[in-house]
Amino acid sequence: MDRKMTNRKLIRLSQLKSKLAVENLEEIDWVTFGVIVKKVTPQSASNGRTFSIWRLNDLRDLSQCVSLFLFGDVHKEHWKTDQGTV
């Protein structure tokens, strides 16, 4: 893990909103980790394509979640991922 994190900045999901307000994250090589705390049953978009919504949390502040929308090939490959997965 140390090798993978070399020259990267860890930003906790619970800090993401505040970091986006003060830093230009497009210029930084950063990573975050999250746990799937809730999965919504796959939905159909107006164009007929199916997508998934996951709520992610870093388990530091359970009131701070990030919604992740999965479309296309990402949805097809990962929609069965279990709640609780990191």
N, C-alpha and C positions, 0 to 999 in steps of 0.2 A: 504494500500500500504506500509505503514511503516513496518508492520509486515512481509510482503512478501519480503521486501528488507533487512531485518536484516541479517547482516554478508555477504551481497553481494555487489559487486562493480558495479556501473553503468558506462558503457562505451558507449559513444555516437557513433552512426554509423560513423559519420564524423571523429572520432578519432580512429576507429578500426585499420586501416592500420598502423598508427604510433605506437599504443599500441602493435600490434603484432610484430613489429620490436624490441621493447625494453623489453617486458615482456613475460614471459611464462604463457599464459592465461590458459593453461591446469591445472595449479596448483591453480588457483583462481576461486572462485564461482562468476561469473559475469553475468550481464544481459545487454541487449540492447533493444531499442525500435525503430521501424521504421514504416514509412507510405509507403504503396504501391503507388508509383508515376507513375509506368508504368507496364502494363501487356502485354506480348507478346502472340499472339494467340498460343494455345497449339500446340506443335510440335511432330513429330514422330521420335524416335531414330532409328538407323540402325537395332536394334533388333525388331522393330515394336511397341515397347511400347511408350505410349504417356507421355509427360512431359510438365511442364509449367515453364516459366521464369518470375520472378517478379523483378522489380528494386525498391529497398527500399532506403529511405532517412530519415534523422532525422529533416529535415526542418531548420537546422542551416546553412548548406552550400549545396546549390542545385547542386553544381558541384561534390559533393562526394556521389556517389551512390554505393550500394552493390547489386550485382545480386544474386538472390536466385533461385536455380533450384529445382523444386518439382517433385519427381518421385514416382511411386508405389502408395501405399495407401494414402500417403500425397497428391499427385496430385489428386487422385480420390475424396478425401474428401474436398479439398480446392480450386480447380481450378476455381470455380465460385465466389470466394471472390472478392468483389468490389474494384476497384481502389479507393484509398483514405482511405482505412481501415488501422487502426493502428494495 
